[in-house]
Structures are given as C-alpha cells and as structure tokens.
Amino acid sequence: MSTNERILDQIVEEVQGVIAKMDEHDLEQAMPLITKNSRVYAAGEGRSGFQARSFAMRMMHIGYTSYMMGETICPSMHEGDVLLAISGSGKTRRTVEDAEAAKKLGVKVIAVTSKPDSPLADAADAVIVVPGRVKGETGGSIQLLSSLFDQSVHIALDALCLMLSRRDNVSDADANANHANVE
C-alpha cells in the first residue's frame, strides 16, 4: 500500500484482502446448524464480543431467538441450541470455556477465528476462518490490534445472516418488523 493512499482506502483494501481469502464454504457449513427450532447464543470478549452482540441482534431481526452469553437475561443452554463463539486467537479463555461447556450439553458450536488450529476450533462443529490479523501479531495491517479481524468478522457474519434470511424466506420488510422503531 502506498503511503499516499487515504487511510480509509487502505483499510477497505485490507478488509477486501481478508474477505478474498475466506472460504464461503465455511459459512455454508455453519448454516445447517442454525434452525428456527434452535436458540442461538453468541459469545466473545472485548471487540469480538461487540461483533457477537451485533450477530445476535441481526439474528433476532431475522426471526431467531438469540442471546448474548454473560448477559443477566441469558438463559441456560440446552441440547439443540447453537453457540457462535468468536475469538481471533482461538484461545480467549472465557470464550473457549463457553464453547467446551456448550459441547458437553449437546449444543452445536460454531467457531469464528483466524486460527483453525486452536482450542476454540477444536471444540467446534463448524469453523468460520476469518484470516485477519489479531492482537499480538505483527505485520499484515496498518491498523491497531485486532481491528482487521473485527471488521472482517462483522462482514462475514452479516453475510451468514443474509444467507440464513434467504434460506428462510425472510425479507427486509420482515426484518424491519422486528427492528426497534423508536421515533
């Protein structure tokens, strides 16, 4: 990247590079685990947690019962539920513990990570690999810490939600009906 490029253009170029390296088959493999009969839980710490919250919110918009792990109103998971757990390193202690505990309950686990050979990926039924730079790594991004991973995860999970909405015949108008309209 040229230092004469605008920072916004450089960031967009980086995100495009990560998305280009993703295998859309990862999203397709996760889809069958998520059904209208299953409750969907999302987990992640720090900025990955914000991406998890965003995913849970969009799942609600398209008609799923969704929860964020760690929230006071989050009920216990049961067999048949789904946990989508996000950790760039695949080693975030609480996220990995949530995934391992979920597996013991018979919950299907979808891992979102940049590291397919990680404890989180090992605990998962499906892995969505988002190969963006994460905290602690050097090179590969002009951005701080795990920003590239976080931005790319947001796009990948929005794509998964779009794929699910199309599979389930949920229109934009249907999603809007579930959106909080405060005026």
C-alpha positions as CSV (number, residue, x, y, z in Angstrom):
1,M,0.0,0.0,0.0
2,S,1.2,3.4,-0.9
3,T,1.6,5.9,2.0
4,N,-0.1,8.5,-0.3
5,E,-3.4,6.5,-0.2
6,R,-6.1,7.7,2.1
7,I,-6.3,5.7,5.4
8,L,-9.9,4.8,4.7
9,D,-8.9,3.4,1.3
10,Q,-6.1,1.4,2.9
11,I,-8.5,-0.1,5.5
12,V,-11.0,-1.0,2.8
13,E,-8.2,-2.7,0.8
14,E,-7.1,-4.7,3.9
15,V,-10.7,-5.9,4.6
16,Q,-11.2,-6.8,0.9
17,G,-7.9,-8.8,1.1
18,V,-9.2,-10.8,4.2
19,I,-12.6,-11.4,2.7
20,A,-11.0,-12.6,-0.6
21,K,-9.0,-15.2,1.4
22,M,-12.2,-16.5,3.2
23,D,-13.8,-19.7,2.0
24,E,-17.6,-19.1,1.7
25,H,-18.0,-22.9,2.2
26,D,-17.3,-22.2,5.9
27,L,-20.5,-20.1,6.1
28,E,-22.4,-22.7,4.2
29,Q,-21.3,-25.4,6.6
30,A,-22.5,-23.4,9.6
31,M,-25.9,-22.8,8.1
32,P,-27.5,-26.2,8.8
33,L,-26.6,-25.9,12.5
34,I,-28.8,-22.9,12.8
35,T,-32.6,-23.6,12.6
36,K,-35.7,-21.8,13.7
37,N,-36.1,-24.6,16.3
38,S,-32.7,-23.8,18.0
39,R,-31.9,-20.9,20.2
40,V,-28.8,-19.0,19.1
41,Y,-26.2,-17.8,21.6
42,A,-23.3,-15.6,20.8
43,A,-20.0,-15.3,22.8
44,G,-16.9,-13.2,22.6
45,E,-14.8,-10.9,24.7
46,G,-13.7,-7.4,24.0
47,R,-14.3,-6.2,20.5
48,S,-15.1,-9.8,19.5
49,G,-17.9,-9.5,22.0
50,F,-19.2,-6.5,20.2
51,Q,-19.3,-8.5,16.9
52,A,-21.1,-11.3,18.8
53,R,-23.7,-8.8,20.0
54,S,-24.2,-7.5,16.5
55,F,-24.7,-11.0,15.2
56,A,-27.2,-11.9,18.0
57,M,-29.1,-8.7,17.2
58,R,-29.3,-9.4,13.5
59,M,-30.4,-13.0,14.2
60,M,-33.3,-11.5,16.3
61,H,-34.2,-9.3,13.3
62,I,-34.5,-12.3,11.0
63,G,-36.7,-14.2,13.4
64,Y,-34.4,-16.2,15.7
65,T,-34.4,-16.4,19.4
66,S,-30.9,-15.2,20.3
67,Y,-28.9,-14.3,23.4
68,M,-25.6,-12.9,24.3
69,M,-23.6,-15.0,26.8
70,G,-22.9,-13.3,30.1
71,E,-25.9,-11.1,30.0
72,T,-28.1,-11.2,33.0
73,I,-31.2,-12.3,31.0
74,C,-29.3,-15.1,29.2
75,P,-31.0,-18.5,30.0
76,S,-29.1,-21.7,30.3
77,M,-28.2,-23.5,27.1
78,H,-29.7,-26.9,26.3
79,E,-29.1,-29.7,23.8
80,G,-30.4,-28.5,20.4
81,D,-29.2,-24.9,20.9
82,V,-26.4,-23.3,18.9
83,L,-23.4,-21.2,20.2
84,L,-21.5,-18.9,17.9
85,A,-18.2,-18.1,19.6
86,I,-15.7,-15.5,18.4
87,S,-12.0,-15.3,19.2
88,G,-9.4,-14.2,16.8
89,S,-6.7,-16.2,18.5
90,G,-9.0,-19.1,19.3
91,K,-7.5,-19.1,22.8
92,T,-9.6,-16.5,24.7
93,R,-10.2,-18.3,28.0
94,R,-13.8,-17.5,28.7
95,T,-14.9,-18.0,25.1
96,V,-13.2,-21.4,24.8
97,E,-14.6,-22.4,28.2
98,D,-18.1,-21.4,27.0
99,A,-17.6,-23.5,23.8
100,E,-16.3,-26.5,25.7
101,A,-19.2,-26.3,28.3
102,A,-21.7,-26.0,25.5
103,K,-20.4,-29.1,23.7
104,K,-20.8,-31.1,26.9
105,L,-24.5,-30.1,26.9
106,G,-25.1,-31.2,23.3
107,V,-25.1,-27.6,22.0
108,K,-23.8,-27.2,18.4
109,V,-20.8,-24.8,18.4
110,I,-19.7,-22.5,15.5
111,A,-16.3,-21.0,16.0
112,V,-15.3,-17.8,14.3
113,T,-11.5,-17.4,14.5
114,S,-8.4,-16.6,12.5
115,K,-6.7,-19.8,13.8
116,P,-8.2,-23.0,12.5
117,D,-5.7,-24.9,14.7
118,S,-6.8,-23.5,18.1
119,P,-8.7,-24.7,21.2
120,L,-11.8,-22.9,20.0
121,A,-11.8,-24.5,16.6
122,D,-11.2,-27.9,18.2
123,A,-14.4,-27.5,20.3
124,A,-16.5,-26.6,17.2
125,D,-18.8,-28.4,14.9
126,A,-18.2,-25.8,12.2
127,V,-15.4,-23.3,11.9
128,I,-15.6,-19.9,10.1
129,V,-12.0,-18.9,9.4
130,V,-11.5,-15.1,9.1
131,P,-7.8,-14.7,8.4
132,G,-7.4,-11.1,9.6
133,R,-4.5,-10.1,11.8
134,V,-5.2,-10.4,15.5
135,K,-3.8,-8.8,18.7
136,G,-0.2,-9.8,19.3
137,E,0.6,-10.4,15.6
138,T,2.8,-8.1,13.7
139,G,2.6,-7.0,10.0
140,G,-0.3,-7.5,7.7
141,S,-2.2,-4.4,8.7
142,I,-1.8,-0.7,9.2
143,Q,-4.5,-0.9,11.9
144,L,-4.2,-1.4,15.6
145,L,-4.5,-4.7,17.4
146,S,-7.3,-6.9,16.0
147,S,-9.2,-4.2,14.1
148,L,-8.8,-6.0,10.7
149,F,-10.2,-9.3,12.2
150,D,-13.1,-7.5,13.9
151,Q,-14.1,-5.6,10.7
152,S,-13.9,-8.7,8.6
153,V,-15.9,-10.8,11.2
154,H,-18.7,-8.2,11.0
155,I,-18.9,-8.6,7.3
156,A,-18.7,-12.4,7.4
157,L,-21.4,-12.7,10.0
158,D,-23.7,-10.2,8.1
159,A,-23.2,-12.5,5.1
160,L,-24.2,-15.5,7.2
161,C,-27.3,-13.7,8.3
162,L,-28.2,-12.8,4.8
163,M,-27.7,-16.4,3.7
164,L,-30.0,-17.6,6.5
165,S,-32.6,-14.9,5.7
166,R,-32.7,-16.0,2.1
167,R,-32.9,-19.7,3.1
168,D,-35.7,-18.9,5.5
169,N,-37.5,-16.5,3.1
170,V,-37.2,-13.6,5.4
171,S,-37.5,-10.3,3.6
172,D,-36.1,-6.9,4.5
173,A,-39.6,-5.9,5.5
174,D,-39.9,-8.9,7.8
175,A,-36.6,-8.0,9.4
176,N,-37.7,-4.4,9.8
177,A,-40.8,-5.5,11.6
178,N,-38.5,-7.0,14.3
179,H,-36.3,-3.9,14.4
180,A,-36.9,-1.4,17.2
181,N,-38.5,1.6,15.6
182,V,-38.1,4.5,18.0
183,E,-39.1,7.9,16.7
